[in-house]
Amino acid sequence: MRVYLDYNATTPVDPRVLEAMLPFLGDNFGNAGSVHSAGQRARAAVDCARESVAALIGAKLSEVVFTSGGTEADNLAIFGAVAASTKPRKHVITTAIEHHAILHSCEELARQGVDVTVVPVSTSRGSQGIVDPEDIRRALRPETVLITVMHANNELGTIQPIEEIARIAAEAGVLFHSDAVQSAGKIPVDVTKLEVDLLSISAHKFCGPKGVGALYVRSGRHIAPRFWGGHAERDRRAGTENVPGIVALGKAAELARTFLAEDGSRISGLRDRLENNLLDRIPNILINGDRGHRVPNTSNLSFPGAGGEALLIALDLQGIACSTGAACSSGSTEPSHVLLAAGLSHDNARSSLRFSLGRPTTIAEIDRAIELIPAVVERIRALSPREQESAAAMPAR
């Protein structure tokens, strides 16, 4: 049995999503911008998908902009908001645990002369990985044009206090963007309740295909386009619509909304079963992040005395797929910037693995992981006596 526990990296396409999109890869191939009947069938499908996406996040139809995925949605929000601002000097606030789609965008803004403040996250009472809204407030300046803080962290699963930060942004008259790529489809996401101005989602994180996502743009908020061409997406994102992908995103959003509560309860139970059994069977391991404020599917564990890369490879050979961090950072020899920002030592960050579950995850798969992981950890620890001594010196849990 192979066990896939890397759903934060990507998810399998739900068969019902595939069934919905296939006709638009075949006979229904029309351009949604065409006025003839083939084009109008495509347009109707796009409109239907927009309704489903809007319903998933509590938005109006006119507030949903289809993109090629979460990275483009993040880039459109950040560069679009900064470019639309009329302030002569511009300042952006973000956090140290953002996805690289955010951090690298902010680095590019800095190269262009925009001031950027990277706010740290809480390291009190252990490695929680949650930003303090008051740190955001203290970072504000008269020239601040945008605050961008993710909703749920991709490595720790920690949920950020978005509503509090949104109120701070509103009081200051600053646009607020949230990357909800790892929360949409896993926990309730209501843009009205969250009071965000901009919010990004991606289909392949909740059983849709790769290459399609959406950006929520609150009515009355203006962002400058990044692409120029036709008048698609109300002049906010030029280009011929990816009709099959958009249809698939709509169906994935519909299914996520339908099964949100059921999936959340079942998956969190499986995650807790995995964590509790590993805590009982493996000495000196740590759960990273705030256990009470995280998405239901994510568990990040440190195994001091065992290198994360070695564990990853050994587990894969045993049929268990997990990760050492964000998929976009694979191949990097540096420890996760998220774990370091959350207060882990370099050694503990290097010995960490992320296990992320999804709708297809079964109890049999979790029990198989529980059966195999302890022996793999013991074997990898035994290969490094010095690291093993370090692990043994840690206080028992």
N, C-alpha and C positions, 0 to 999 in steps of 0.2 A: 504493500500500500504506500503510495506517495502522498505526502501531507503538505499542502500548500498553506503557508501561514505568512504570506507577504501581500495581503490585500491592500495595504496602504500604498504599495508600489503600483499595483494595477489589479483589476478584477476580471474574471471571465465575463464575456458577453452573455447575458441571460438569453436563453433560447427564444423567449417571447420578444425580446428586443431585436434579435436577428431576424425573426419572422416579420416584424414590422418594417424593417429597413430594406429587406431583400427586393421587394417590388420596385424600389426606387433605384436599384442597381440594374434593373432589367427593363421591362416594358415601360415603366413610368419614369423615364429618364429626363423629362422635360426640365427646362430652365425656369425657375420660379419667377424670373423677371419677364418672361414671354407672355403675350396677351392671348395666344391661341389656347385651345382646350388642354393640350399637353402641359403647357406652362401653368395654366390655372389649376390643374390637378396638383402640380408640385407646390404652387402657392398655398393651396388649401391645406396640404400636408404640413407645410412650414408653420402656418397659422395655428393648426391644431397642436403641434409640438410646442409652440410658444405658450399656449394656454396651459399645457401640462407643466412646463418649467416655471411659469409664473405661479401656478398653484402650489408647487413644491416649496417656494420661498416666500409666498405671500405678497407677490408683486403684481403690478398692473402689466397688461400685455405690452404697452408701449415702453415699459422700463426694461425689457429683456433684449439684450444685444447678443446675437450668436457670434462665437469666435471659434478659433481652431483648437481651443483648449484652455486650461487654467493659466498657463504661462502667458499666452497672448492676452487673456482677460486681465491679468495683473499688470502687464505692460501698458495696455490701453488705459487702465485706470490711473496708473502712476504718471506716465508721460502725458496722457491726455489731460489730467487735472492740472499738472504743473504748466503745460503749454497754454491752457485756457485762462490761467490767472493773469490779472492785470497788475499785480504788485511788482514794483521795480526790482526788489530783492525777494528771493524765494527760499523757503525753508521747509524741509520735510522731516517728519518724525516717524521712526519705525522702531522695531525691537531686535534684540540680539538673537532671537530664536526663529526668525522668519525663514521661509523657504528661499532658496537661492533665486527664484524668479523675482522675489522682492528685493533681497539684499543686493544682487548684482545690478538690478535696475537702479537702485539708490546709489550704488557706486558709480554708475554711468552718469547719473544726475550730478554727482559731486564733480566728476571730470568736466561737466559742462558749466560748472560754476554755481550750482545750487547747493546751499548749506544743508547738511543731513545730520540729524541727531539719532544715534542708535541707543535706545533705552535698554538697560539691563533688566533681567527678570529676577524674581525672588529666589533666594537660596536659603532662606530661613527655614527652620524645622526640616532640614534635609533638602534634597534637590527637587523643588516643586515645579519650576519652569513656568511660572505664572507672572505676568507683568503686573506691577502695582499702578493702578490708574493715576495715583498722585504723582508718580514719576513722569507720566505723560503730561500732566498739568504743568509740572515744573519745567518741562522742556519747551513749552510754548513760547513763541516770540511774536512780536507784531507782524513779522514777515512770513509766519507759518502759513502754508497754503494747503497742506495735506498731512493727515495722520494715516498710516497704514499698519494695521495690527491683525494678524491672522486669528481666525475664530477657534480652530483646533490645531494643535501642533502635529505635524506629520510624523515625528519620531516618538514623542512622549504621549501624544494623545490629549495633552492638557488643554482644557477649554479656558479661553481668556475672558476677562470681564468686559465683553464688548459693549453691553448696554451702558455701563458706567463711563467708559471711554467715549462713547457716542455723545453722552450728555456734556462731557467736557469739551468735545469738539464743537458741538452746537453752540454752547455758551461763548466760545471764542470765535464763532463764525468761520470755522475751518472745515473743509471737506474731510470725510472719514471713509476710508476704504478698508474692507476686511476680506482676506483670502479665506474663503469657506470651502476650499477644495476637499479638505479632509473631514468636514462636518456635514455638508449637504448630503442627504441620503442616509445619514447615520443617526443624527439627532435632529429635533425640530429646528428649522432655520426659518425665521419670520422676519423679513427685512423691516416691517413696520414696528415690531416689538424691539428689534435690535437698534432701530433708528440709524442705520448706516446710510451713507449716500451712494456707496459703490460696493459691490460684492461679487466675488469670482467663484465659479463652480466649474467642474470638469466631469464629463460623462464617464470616463473610464475608471473613476473611483467608486461608482455605484452601479456596476454591471452594464455599462454602456461601452461603446467602442472608443478607441483612442482617436485623437484628432478633432474633437468637437467639445465645446464648452460654451459658457455664457457669462456675460457681465451684466449685473443689475446696475442701472443708472437711475437714481431717484428722479422723479418728475421735477422739473425746474432746475436740475443741476446740469451744468454744461461741461463736456470734455471735448478737447480737440481731437480729431481723428488722427490715426497713425498711418492709414492707407488712404490713397486718393484714387478715385475712379468713378464708378457708378454711384447711384443713390441708395444702395442697399442699407438695411438696418437704420433707416431714418438718418442717413448721411453720417453715421457714426462708425461704420465699418464697411468700406467698399469691397466689392468682390462678389462673384457669383456664389449664391448660397450652396453649401454642402448639404443638399437635400437629404440624401440617405443618412448622413451623420446626424443632422438635425432631427429627423424623424426618430432615429434611435435614441437620441438624448431625451426627446419627449416621452418615449415609451419607458425608458429607464427611470425618468422622473416620476411618471405615473405609478410604476411598480414600487419605487422607493417610498412614495407617499402612502401607498396602500399598506405596505408591510412594515412601516417605520417602527411602530410600537412593538410589534411581534418580533421583528428582527433584533431590536435593541435589547429586549429582555432575554431572549434566547442566547444571543451572542455574548452578552456580558456574563451570563452564567457559565458559558464555556470558557471565557477568558479567565474568570475567577477559579474555575476548576483547574485550569492549567497552572496558574500562578500558585495557588495554595498547595498543590501537589509537588511542584518543583521546590517551593520553600521547605516542605517537609522532607524531601528526599535529597536535596543538595545543600551541603553546609555553606555558610558564608556567601549568600547571594543577596542582591539588593534590588528592590523595585524602584525604578526611577520615575519621578514625576508625582504629582498629587493624585493619589488613588481615588479621592472623592470628587474630583473635578476633571474628568476626562471622558472621551468618547468610549462607547462600550466595547469596541473591538480591539483596542490597542494595549499591549503590554511591553514595556521596555525594561529589561533585566540586565544587571551587571553580574558577571561571573568572575570575580577577582582571582587571579592566578591562571586564567585561561584567555588567550588572545581571541578577540572577536572574529577576526578573519579565519583563524584556524578552526574555531568552532563552526563558523558558517560553512566552510568547505567540508568538514567532517560530518556535519548534520545533513548536508546535501547528498553526500555519498550514502547516508542511511535513508534517504528519501524524504527529508524534511527541508522545505524551502522557507527561509526566513531572511532577515537582512541585518546589517550592522548600522543602517541609517537610511537616509533618503536615497532612492534609486538613482537620482540624477548625480549623486556624489560617488557612485560605485567606481572603484579603481583608485580612489584617493587614499593615500597612506596616512593622512592626517586624521586625528580623532574628530568625531562629530562636533561641529561648532555649537549645535543645540545643547548637547550634553555638557560641554565645557561651560557654556553660558549659564546652564542650570546648576552649576557648582560642583560637578563631578571632577575628580582628579583626572589627569591624563591617563593613568593606568586603568582606572575604572571605566573611563569613557572608551578606551580601546578594548575593554573586555565585555562590552555591552552588545546585546542582540535585541532587535525589535521583532516581536511576534504580533502579527495583525490578522484578524479573523474576518470572515465575510459570510454572506447569506448561504453559500454552499457548504460552509464548515460543519462537520458532523461530530458527534460525541466520540465516535470510533476514531476519528482522526486525532482528536485531542488526547484520547487515551493512548494512542500509538506514540504521540509526541512525548507524553509523560513517561512512557515505557523506555524510550530511546535516549532522551536528552541527558538524564543523570549519568549514564555510562559514558557518553561522549565527553561530558564535562570532566569527569574523573580521569579519563584517558588523556585529555589535552593538558589538564593540570599536572599530571604525572610526568609529562614531557618537559616541564620547566620547573625544576626543583626550587629555584630562587623565587619564582612567582608563587609556587605552592606554599613556601614558607610565609610569604607576605599574606596570602589568603588565610592561612591558619592563624595568623596573629590577629585577624579581625575579630571583633566581639561576636559571639554567637547570637543568632536571632531567636 
